[in-house]
Amino acid sequence: DRLPHSTTTTSKGSHEEGQEDFMALMVAQLENPDPSKPMDKFECLGQIARFGMVNGIQELQTGLGSLANSLLSNQALQAADLVGRDVVTGSNIGRLPAEGELSAEVDLPSTAESVTLYVQDASGKLVFSQQLGGAPSGPLQVSWDGTDAAGERVPAGEYRVSAEATIGGQNQALSVSTLNRIESVTLDPSGTSMLLNLAGGAQVDMSEVKQIF
């Protein structure tokens, strides 16, 4: 029986088997040409080129998959090393521990004549405020010892830290980022990145980390 002029390769479950099947069909066509439909050498070369392109794409996809897995493994190791350390993220909500302070970083766009720090509880009630004086532009490290205006220790939990400054005679709100302790790490549902589980239950992607302490 004569082989049909055009062929379609069928995968047998492996890259090597697909190559062997294709080459076997090509050799059979060359050895048993159909007199009524002679094979054009340029078409033959075109089939080989198309097959090579498909193989190249498959190999590229395999390589990219291996690279992605390797990068994720490295990210997982890096994330695991962060457990127990404090990180600065874009959130201004931090957790006050049963003992100790709540720390934050205030971003000053330019030199300020004065800076005022505010702390609110989960209900939005102001529990503490403090005048910090003047400060140069750049990140300003601040901390709250966990006491209210009367000097009494407040319950452990989540608190919102905010700040405003007088710059050039004008009052303006400032960007504040709290420091939070990393308790554990998990793989996100998509399986493409690592999530950091912070004290208090908040969860952030590693890409959201601005600074590590």
Stockholm file with secondary structure:
# STOCKHOLM 1.0

chainA/1-213         DRLPHSTTTTSKGSHEEGQEDFMALMVAQLENPDPSKPMDKFECLGQIARFGMVNGIQELQTGLGSLANSLLSNQALQAADLVGRDVVTGSNIGRLPAEGELSAEVDLPSTAESVTLYVQDASGKLVFSQQLGGAPSGPLQVSWDGTDAAGERVPAGEYRVSAEATIGGQNQALSVSTLNRIESVTLDPSGTSMLLNLAGGAQVDMSEVKQIF
#=GR chainA/1-213 SS CCCCSSCCCCCCSSHHHHHHHHHHHHHHHHHSCBTTBCCCHHHHHHHHHHHHHHHHHHHHHHHHHHHHHHHHHHHHHHHHHTTTCEEECSCCEEEECSSSCEEEEEEESSCEEEEEEEEECTTSCEEEEEEEEEECSEEEEEEECSBCTTSCBCCSEEEEEEEEEEETTEEEEEEEEEEEEEEEEEECTTSSSEEEEETTSCEEEGGGCCEEC
#=GC SS_cons         CCCCSSCCCCCCSSHHHHHHHHHHHHHHHHHSCBTTBCCCHHHHHHHHHHHHHHHHHHHHHHHHHHHHHHHHHHHHHHHHHTTTCEEECSCCEEEECSSSCEEEEEEESSCEEEEEEEEECTTSCEEEEEEEEEECSEEEEEEECSBCTTSCBCCSEEEEEEEEEEETTEEEEEEEEEEEEEEEEEECTTSSSEEEEETTSCEEEGGGCCEEC
//
